[in-house]
């Protein structure tokens, strides 16, 4: 892969390092990328086949020399993990047992010991994320994180989670090397990768760069526009008519955009509108949802017929019929349509009409005939097409073909296990098979050093995938890429879109680098090369000297010498400063300025219009300009963060073990919350003894409602905690046709009748922020209660004082019960409270206020005495007339 013979020289320059075996070819652009990678976290963008892995090996070697921690390499598939382990064992001076794989195929009980004993761990991101979340491993022990195919590090992918976890664990000590040929086709995607891994430097190498030119091998990209035969278009017409009818009906209802060309995205938008209509209790939504389901299947069928062929289309319909037999009524309805049924009958009676399979056979036959030792890879999107091509290519003499597909399976269709994938790659590498028919699983990192021909059965819309597919050829010698494009189909649009997205990706990378978005850092020092040297032509030289020599050599080879003497002697124009124009001259003649509203000087002397005589010195150095921008942005960002910061410390949340595979726990840990997993008999999340939470997605909510679990779970939740809560993550949709009234009624019963609050969030990330805030609030409440208890108990620290106070209270209570005189604080409080209660009782009598009630209590002493008195005795009380006495007497005796 990297020990390639592309550059023919008498003495190949090689890299020397204590932990690096001989044989790594020295290339200046790789050493320049290594300089960035050893100085700070770096995103290395390098074309496929130009040795990204060599830079990774050299970074690993230096980390091994420093011996400050483990090295973790992430790869997207288990096959690539095995491949990385094999190559690292071949290239690094380290015992093979210290270079290990860490995947889901290893039993969980064995993984902690493997992690602890290893120096270099090659792993899939999913296993790392889950084991970190479960506290099986600790990323603080990782000194260097190498991320292969780093473009996966966006959104909810495990790659992104591991990046955030590593930054959280290591903080400013994190060192990350991200490697990819294609980081993304949008600025948001690229910036998300940069943020998730804390990238501080970009190292971009393009195939057109001067430093890469000596190592470029010819890659001939040939498009093949293919005309669909008239017989095939005739078969398509009835299905197209059916599609147009369904689309027109949905357009008339207002669910589908009124356009002549209906795309897959438009159908998805129509599905969303139908779901919204159902939620609004619009009965049209149910009919629209059924029609949209049919429209989606017809759209898929048409694309298969036009871009894949008849056999792939028939296989799709056969699976649809099998799904219908298993109880899918919507699929039954689709297959039973007249146009679909007639197409199946007609297509079975004719041979393959699509020109693509025949073109593939022709290309492979010609390649093997001209170069019998050639290796060929055919890429396609669909497994049905893989099966179809396998049957067609197998008829070619000298063609030894086989399949390479993913691990997933459904129903009778089984995927390839990891062991089968690795065995297939080995057979292809060793020459046992010379034609590999692969789906997208073969796009990334295939260690196929001599694939002279790559055939793309259809273009792909993703710039990332297009780059990855083409990178399977011209890795060490000239190669050819053939792209098959069916005229008048989505192939034409996709092919153009992929090219534009790839160009846009490189423009965005350059824009990000030029705009100073990344933190401003001084240029990396050559000191990082202290343990490296270059062996070239029998001499050992330093890496900086080698880089300078290579620059000079390559410049002499490729620099154009057609610069005229006139252009050399052309004087450089002086940079002109801002023009000296008065403010009044820059405005419209009828527009007034501020100076016209200011008081005029008393002197009658006329002064000329004020001119600018001093100007700020322009910052011509882009590095200085970015430095100033970075300082301003950092100051503003720091202020914003200080305003938003939530002090989350010393708080922990308990999750049920069933939530171990969710992304909520990693999000919480990234916010600084300690998460523990235990078995909870009720609920999913416990914040404290009194707060218990049941977490559900929108889909879970609908399912638990339909099967009757929701109300039972909620009742148990309320019985198990003083403060229960139902947390619902609404997401995009629940993909189930349930009337909104059913959901509304259930939530109303839960919140109003059962008294369980309902909290709704958008996704796991928003739920994590809510839980962090709730846990912090609960933690603060407990702390305040503890402080109050501590303050109240401070005066009773002396046990003797407590015992004395208790004894005095007992004696005073005894005296109160014996009705003896007592002047203690307890008896005084007793008398005061009883008097107050008696006044409240008497004052409740209509016409008797607190003043008269107090006079009566003061005179008679108690409510009982007032009850025993007659009207005359009541009248003798000061302030009580005969009418008031009669009122009190009647109120107490009637």
Buried (B, 14 or more C-beta within 10 A) or exposed (E): BBBBEBEEEEEBBBBBBEBBBEEBBBBBBBBBBBBBBBBBBBBBBBBBBBBBBBBBBBBBBBBBBEEEBBBBBBBBBBBBBBBBBBBBBEBBEBEEEBBBBBBBBBEEEEBEEBBEEBBBBBBBBBBBBBBBBBEBBEBBBBBBBBBBBBBBBBEEBBBBBBBBBBBBBBEEEBBBBBBBBBBBBBBEBBBBBBBBBBBBBBBBBBBEBEBBEBBBBEBEBEBBEBEBEEEBBEBBEBBBEBBEBBBEBBBEBEBBBEEEEBEEEBBEBBBEBBBEBBBEEEEBBBBBBBBBBBBBBBBBBBBBBBBBBBBBBBBBBEBBBBBBEEEBEBBBBBBEBEBBEEBBEBBEEEEBBBBBBBBBBEBBBEBBEEEEEBBBBBBBBBBBBBBBBBEBBEEBEEBBBBBBBBBEEEEEEEBBEBEBBBEBBEBBBEEEBBBBBBBBBBBBBBBBBBBBBBBBBBBBBBBBBBBBBBBBBBBBBEBBBBBBBBEEBBBBBBBEBBBEBBEBBBEBBEEBBEEBBBBBEEEBEBEBBEBBBBBBEEEEBBBBEBBEBBBEEBEEEEEEEEEEEEEEEEEEEEEEEEEEEEEBEEEEEEEEEEEEEEEEEEEEEEEEEEEEEEEEEEEEEEEEBBBEBBEEBEEEEEEEEEEEEEEBEEBBBBBBEEBEEBBBBBBBBBBBBBBEBEEBEBBBBBBBEEBBBBBBBBBBBBBBBEEEEBBEBBBBBBEBBEBBBBBBBBBEBBEEEBEEEEBEEBBEBBBEEBEBEBBBBEBBBBBBBBBBEBBBEBBEEBEEEEEEEEEEEEEEEEEEEEEEEEEEEEEBBEBBEEEEEBEBEBBEEBEEEEBEEBBEEBBEBEEBEEEBBBBBBEBBEEBEBBEEBEEEBBBEBEEBEEEBBBBBBEBBEE
